[in-house]
Amino acid sequence: MKFNMKYLTKKRIINILITIILCIAIPRIENYTYEFKDIMYRDFRNFGTELENLNEKILKKLVFKDTTMEEEFINSKIAHSFINNNSIISRHSSDYDGFEEMYDYKINGTIENILYDGKITDSEEKYLSLLYSYNNELIKEHNNLLDKYNASNTMFNKRSLKIYEVFSSKAESLLNTSKYRFLQDYVGEYKKEDIEEAKRYCEEIFAKVVKNKDLKYSKDLSADPYMYIYETKVQVDRVIEDNEDYVEYNVEFYNRTGSMNIEAVAYSVLESTNLIDKEKVIKKLDNKAKKIVSKFSNDLINYERKVIYDGKNIECIKYSYIEEDKGIYDEMKGIELVLEIDGLVSSFSIVYPNNKELVTPKLSKDDILEKIDEKAEIKDIFPIRNVENEIEYEVHLKYKDDMYAAVFDGNEGNLKYYGKEIRNYNQNKE
C-alpha cells in the first residue's frame, strides 16, 4: 500500500492545531460559563432582595396613605438583569411574558400613576394590596430555592437553569390564577367610556394631521394602564410623488397629562439622493408643516426647525412649536411635528386642551437668579407651564465652556432639574 506522506504530514499538523486550539478554548469557555452562572446567582439573589424592598415601599403607601413619589419603586436595572438572564436561558421564555413584562417595565409606571394625584382609590388600593401579596409568594419561592441549594454559589451554579425555570414557572402560574389576574388586567381608574372619548379625540386630531380614518384600540400594545394606543393603516400622502404605498400608525393617548402622539411604525420613504431640487422640496415641507399647525392655532411660535441628515442626505425635518401667553411659554399648547423628506408625517404630538387657567408664578426672575452663584454666566431665563400644569423657570447658564439648564419650581423655588437638556423656546422665534 502506498502512503502519501505529504498528505499525512498536513493532516497531522491540522490535528495538532485543532488540539492546541481546543486546549486553549475549552478552559476559557468553561471560565465564561462559570462567570455567567456567577452573574445569574448574583442577579437571582438581588431580585429577591428587590422584591422585599418593593414590598416595604408598598406597605408604607398602604398603611400611612403615603403618596410621595419614589425615584423608582423597583430597581429597573436589577429587574431587567434578572429578566434578561431568564430570557437567554429559558427554552420557553414566551411562557413567562406576563410575569416578565410586569417586573421589567410596568410596575414603576403603574405605581407612579396611582400616586400621581395625591390619593389612593379603592381599585388602586386593591392593586397595591394584591401586588404586595403576590410579591410575598415570590419571596417565599425565592427563599425556598436558595435554602434547597444551601444558598451556595457553587451549588446554585450546578442547577441554575433549573432554578430559574422553576421560579419563573411558579411566578407565571400564580399571576394567571383568579386571585392575581387583576394585576395583569388592571386598567387604572379609567372606564370603557374614557377609551372611547380618547379615541374620538385622537381620530379628530389624526384627521387634521394625516387623513380621516377610523382608529382601532390595541389592548396588547397598551401595556401602561394610563396610556391608550390605537392603530390604523393609510395610503401615503407624499409631496414628491403618488404611489400605492401604505403606512401603519400607532396613536397614543396618555391620560395623566393628556398628551397625544402619532407615530408612523411601518413605512418606506423616498431617499433624498433621488431629488433633483432639494430646496424646492424643503420649501414644500415647510409649507405643509405650516398648513398642518394652522389647523390648531395661529398663535404658535416655531421656535425650532431642525433638518436631520442621514450621512450627506436629508432624512427629515423636525418642527417644534409653542404658544406664549402672559410672557409664559405654555407646553400644554405645544406641538412637535416630523416630516420625512417625501412629506410623510412620521411623528406628531400635542396636548389635549383642558382650558386650565394659566396662573403666573409667585416668584420673579430675580428671586430665581438669587439662587445661582455669580460664577455662572446667566444666558437666559424664562417661565414655562409644563404639561402637568406646573409653573417653572428655566435658566440657561454657562460655566467655563459648558452650557447647562437649571429648572426651578416657579412658586417654591426648588431646583427640579440640572443638566444639558435645554429648551430653546426663547430663540429663533418665527
C-alpha positions in Angstrom: 0.0 0.0 0.0 1.3 3.4 -1.0 1.0 6.3 1.5 1.0 10.0 0.6 3.5 11.3 3.2 2.8 14.9 2.3 -0.9 14.4 3.0 -0.3 12.6 6.3 2.0 15.4 7.4 -0.5 18.0 6.6 -3.3 16.1 8.3 -1.1 15.6 11.4 -0.4 19.4 11.5 -4.1 20.2 11.3 -4.9 17.7 14.1 -2.2 19.2 16.3 -3.5 22.7 15.6 -7.1 21.7 16.5 -5.8 20.1 19.7 -3.9 23.2 20.6 -7.0 25.4 19.9 -9.2 23.2 22.0 -6.8 23.2 24.8 -6.8 26.9 24.9 -10.5 27.4 24.1 -12.2 24.8 26.5 -10.8 26.3 29.7 -11.9 29.8 28.5 -15.3 28.5 27.6 -15.6 26.8 31.0 -14.5 30.0 32.7 -17.0 32.2 30.8 -19.7 29.6 31.6 -18.8 29.8 35.3 -18.7 33.6 35.2 -22.2 33.7 33.5 -23.6 31.4 36.2 -22.0 33.5 38.8 -23.8 36.5 37.4 -27.0 34.5 37.4 -26.6 33.7 41.0 -26.0 37.3 41.9 -28.9 38.6 39.8 -31.3 36.0 41.4 -30.4 37.0 44.9 -30.6 40.7 44.0 -34.1 40.2 42.5 -35.3 38.5 45.7 -33.9 41.4 47.8 -35.5 43.9 45.5 -38.9 42.2 45.9 -38.6 42.7 49.6 -37.6 46.4 49.1 -40.6 46.9 46.9 -43.0 45.4 49.5 -41.6 47.8 52.1 -42.4 50.7 49.9 -45.9 49.3 49.1 -46.7 48.8 52.8 -45.7 52.4 53.5 -48.2 53.6 50.9 -51.0 51.3 52.2 -50.6 51.8 55.9 -49.8 55.5 56.0 -51.6 56.5 52.8 -48.3 58.0 51.8 -48.4 59.3 48.2 -44.9 60.7 48.0 -43.1 59.6 44.9 -40.0 57.4 44.9 -37.3 57.7 42.3 -38.0 54.0 41.5 -40.3 51.6 43.3 -38.4 48.6 42.0 -34.8 48.9 40.8 -35.3 48.7 37.0 -31.7 47.7 36.4 -31.9 44.8 38.8 -35.3 43.7 37.5 -34.1 43.9 33.9 -30.9 41.9 34.6 -32.9 39.1 36.1 -35.5 39.1 33.3 -32.8 39.2 30.7 -31.0 36.2 32.1 -34.3 34.4 32.2 -35.0 35.1 28.5 -31.5 34.0 27.5 -31.5 30.6 29.2 -35.2 29.7 29.0 -36.4 27.3 26.4 -39.9 28.6 26.9 -39.3 32.3 27.6 -42.6 33.2 25.9 -44.4 31.2 28.7 -43.4 33.9 31.2 -44.4 37.0 29.3 -46.9 38.3 31.9 -44.6 38.0 34.9 -41.6 39.3 32.9 -43.4 42.3 31.5 -44.8 43.3 34.8 -41.5 43.5 36.6 -39.4 44.6 33.6 -41.3 47.8 32.8 -44.9 48.0 34.1 -44.7 48.2 37.9 -42.8 51.5 38.2 -45.1 53.3 35.8 -48.3 51.9 37.3 -47.5 52.8 40.9 -46.3 56.3 39.8 -49.6 56.8 38.1 -51.5 55.6 41.1 -49.8 58.2 43.4 -49.8 61.0 40.9 -53.0 62.7 42.0 -52.1 62.5 45.7 -54.8 60.0 46.7 -55.3 56.2 46.6 -58.7 55.0 45.4 -60.3 51.6 46.2 -59.2 50.0 43.0 -55.7 51.4 43.3 -55.5 50.1 46.9 -56.6 46.7 45.6 -53.8 46.7 43.1 -51.2 47.6 45.6 -52.5 45.1 48.2 -52.6 42.2 45.6 -49.1 43.2 44.4 -47.8 43.0 47.9 -49.3 39.5 48.4 -48.0 38.3 45.0 -44.5 39.6 45.9 -44.7 37.7 49.2 -45.5 34.5 47.3 -42.5 35.1 45.1 -40.2 35.9 48.0 -41.2 32.6 49.7 -40.4 30.7 46.5 -37.2 32.5 46.0 -36.0 31.8 49.6 -37.1 28.1 49.3 -35.0 27.6 46.2 -32.0 29.2 47.9 -32.4 27.1 51.0 -32.8 24.0 48.9 -29.4 24.6 47.4 -27.9 25.9 50.6 -27.7 29.5 49.3 -24.3 28.4 47.9 -22.9 29.9 44.8 -21.3 26.6 43.8 -24.4 24.6 44.5 -26.6 27.2 42.7 -24.4 27.1 39.6 -24.9 23.4 39.1 -28.7 23.8 39.0 -29.1 27.5 37.9 -31.0 26.8 34.7 -33.5 24.6 36.6 -33.8 27.1 39.4 -34.6 30.0 37.1 -37.2 27.8 35.2 -38.9 26.6 38.4 -39.1 30.2 39.8 -40.4 31.8 36.6 -42.9 29.0 36.0 -44.2 29.4 39.6 -44.4 33.2 39.1 -46.3 33.0 35.8 -48.8 30.3 37.0 -49.6 32.4 40.1 -50.1 35.5 38.1 -52.7 33.7 35.9 -54.8 32.5 38.9 -58.1 34.1 39.6 -56.6 35.7 42.7 -53.9 37.6 40.9 -55.2 38.0 37.4 -56.3 41.5 38.4 -52.7 42.6 38.4 -52.5 41.9 34.6 -56.0 43.2 33.8 -55.6 46.4 35.8 -56.5 49.5 33.7 -56.4 52.2 36.3 -59.4 54.4 37.2 -60.5 54.6 33.6 -63.6 53.1 32.0 -64.6 52.0 28.6 -66.2 55.4 28.0 -62.8 57.0 28.7 -61.2 54.8 26.0 -64.0 55.8 23.5 -63.6 59.5 24.3 -59.9 59.4 23.9 -60.5 57.5 20.6 -62.8 60.2 19.4 -60.3 62.9 20.2 -57.4 61.0 18.6 -59.4 60.5 15.4 -60.2 64.2 15.3 -56.5 65.1 15.5 -55.4 62.3 13.1 -57.9 63.6 10.5 -56.2 67.1 10.7 -52.7 65.8 10.6 -52.8 62.8 8.3 -56.4 62.0 7.0 -59.8 60.9 8.2 -59.5 57.4 9.3 -61.0 55.0 12.0 -58.7 54.0 14.8 -58.6 50.6 16.4 -57.9 50.3 20.1 -55.0 47.9 20.8 -55.1 46.3 24.3 -51.9 44.3 23.6 -49.9 47.5 22.8 -51.4 49.5 25.7 -49.2 47.9 28.4 -49.4 51.1 30.6 -52.9 51.2 32.1 -52.8 55.0 31.8 -52.0 55.0 28.1 -54.4 54.1 25.3 -52.8 53.0 22.0 -54.8 52.9 18.7 -53.7 51.5 15.3 -54.5 52.3 11.7 -53.2 52.0 8.2 -53.4 54.7 5.5 -52.2 55.3 2.0 -49.1 57.5 2.0 -49.6 61.2 1.2 -46.3 62.5 -0.4 -45.2 65.9 -1.6 -43.0 64.3 -4.3 -44.9 61.5 -6.0 -48.0 59.4 -5.6 -48.0 55.6 -5.3 -49.8 52.8 -3.6 -47.6 52.6 -0.5 -49.3 52.4 2.8 -48.1 53.5 6.2 -49.0 52.0 9.6 -49.6 54.4 12.5 -49.8 54.0 16.3 -51.7 56.8 18.0 -51.0 57.1 21.8 -53.1 59.0 24.3 -51.7 59.4 27.8 -54.5 60.0 30.3 -52.3 61.5 33.0 -51.1 64.5 31.0 -53.5 64.4 28.0 -50.5 64.1 25.7 -51.3 62.6 22.3 -48.7 61.2 19.9 -48.9 60.0 16.3 -46.1 57.7 15.3 -45.5 56.0 11.9 -44.3 52.5 12.8 -44.1 50.9 9.4 -43.4 52.8 6.2 -40.9 53.5 3.4 -39.7 56.9 2.2 -38.0 58.2 -0.9 -34.3 58.8 -0.4 -33.2 62.5 -0.8 -30.4 61.3 -3.2 -33.1 60.9 -5.8 -34.2 64.5 -5.5 -33.3 66.9 -8.3 -34.2 70.1 -6.4 -33.9 69.6 -2.7 -34.5 73.2 -1.8 -37.8 73.2 -3.6 -38.9 70.0 -1.7 -37.8 71.5 1.6 -39.9 74.6 0.8 -42.9 72.2 0.2 -42.3 70.6 3.5 -42.2 73.9 5.3 -45.5 74.9 3.7 -47.0 71.5 4.6 -45.9 72.0 8.2 -47.5 75.5 8.4 -50.7 74.1 6.9 -50.9 71.4 9.5 -50.3 73.5 12.6 -52.5 76.3 11.4 -55.4 73.9 11.9 -54.8 74.1 15.6 -53.7 77.7 16.3 -52.5 80.8 14.6 -50.5 81.8 17.7 -47.9 79.0 17.7 -44.3 80.1 17.6 -41.9 77.9 15.5 -39.0 78.1 17.9 -37.0 75.3 16.3 -36.7 73.8 12.8 -34.2 71.1 12.6 -33.1 69.4 9.4 -31.9 65.9 10.2 -29.3 64.2 7.9 -28.5 60.5 7.2 -24.9 61.0 6.2 -25.0 63.6 3.5 -28.6 63.1 2.6 -31.6 64.8 4.2 -33.7 62.4 6.1 -36.5 64.5 7.7 -37.3 67.9 9.2 -38.4 68.3 12.8 -40.6 71.3 13.6 -41.2 72.4 17.2 -43.9 74.9 18.2 -45.2 76.5 21.4 -47.5 79.3 22.5 -46.6 82.2 24.6 -49.2 83.7 27.0 -48.6 86.4 29.6 -44.8 86.0 28.9 -45.0 82.3 29.8 -44.2 79.5 27.4 -47.1 77.1 27.5 -46.2 73.4 26.9 -49.8 72.5 27.2 -50.2 74.2 23.9 -47.1 72.9 22.2 -46.8 70.8 19.0 -44.0 68.6 17.7 -44.1 67.6 14.0 -41.7 65.4 12.0 -42.0 65.3 8.2 -39.9 62.8 6.2 -38.2 64.1 3.1 -41.0 62.9 0.9 -43.7 64.6 3.0 -44.8 61.6 5.1 -45.9 62.6 8.6 -43.8 60.2 10.8 -44.4 61.9 14.2 -46.8 64.4 15.7 -47.5 65.3 19.3 -50.0 67.6 21.0 -51.6 68.0 24.4 -55.4 67.7 25.0 -56.9 71.2 25.5 -58.1 71.3 29.1 -58.7 75.1 29.4 -57.0 75.3 32.7 -56.2 78.9 33.7 -52.6 80.0 33.2 -51.5 81.3 36.6 -48.4 83.5 36.9 -45.6 82.2 39.2 -45.3 83.6 42.7 -41.6 84.1 42.3 -40.0 86.6 40.0 -37.0 86.1 37.7 -34.8 88.0 40.2 -35.9 85.6 43.0 -34.7 82.7 41.0 -31.4 84.3 39.9 -30.5 84.9 43.5 -30.2 81.2 43.9 -27.4 80.9 41.4 -23.8 81.6 42.2 -22.3 84.6 40.3 -19.5 82.4 39.0 -22.0 81.1 36.5 -22.8 83.3 33.5 -26.5 83.7 33.0 -27.5 83.5 29.3 -31.3 83.3 29.6 -34.2 82.8 32.0 -37.9 82.4 31.2 -41.1 80.9 32.8 -42.8 77.7 31.4 -46.0 75.9 32.1 -45.3 72.2 31.7 -47.7 69.5 30.5 -48.6 68.7 34.1 -49.8 72.3 34.6 -46.9 73.3 36.8 -45.2 76.7 36.5 -41.4 76.6 36.4 -38.4 78.7 35.4 -35.7 77.5 33.1 -32.3 79.2 33.4 -29.6 78.8 30.8 -26.2 79.3 32.2 -22.6 79.0 31.1 -19.9 77.6 33.3 -16.5 77.8 31.8 -17.1 76.5 28.3 -20.2 74.4 29.0 -23.9 75.3 28.7 -26.4 74.0 31.2 -30.1 74.3 32.0 -31.4 74.7 35.6 -35.2 74.3 36.2 -36.8 75.8 39.3 -40.3 75.5 40.7 -42.0 78.8 40.0 -43.8 79.0 43.3 -41.4 77.4 45.8 -38.1 77.9 44.1 -36.9 74.3 44.5 -34.4 73.0 41.9 -36.2 70.4 39.8 -33.5 69.7 37.2 -30.0 70.5 36.3 -28.2 69.2 33.2 -27.6 69.7 29.5 -31.1 69.2 28.2 -32.0 72.7 27.1 -35.4 74.1 25.9 -34.7 76.9 23.5 -38.1 78.5 23.5 -36.7 82.0 23.6 -34.6 81.6 20.5 -35.2 81.6 16.7 -38.9 82.5 17.2 -40.9 82.9 14.0 
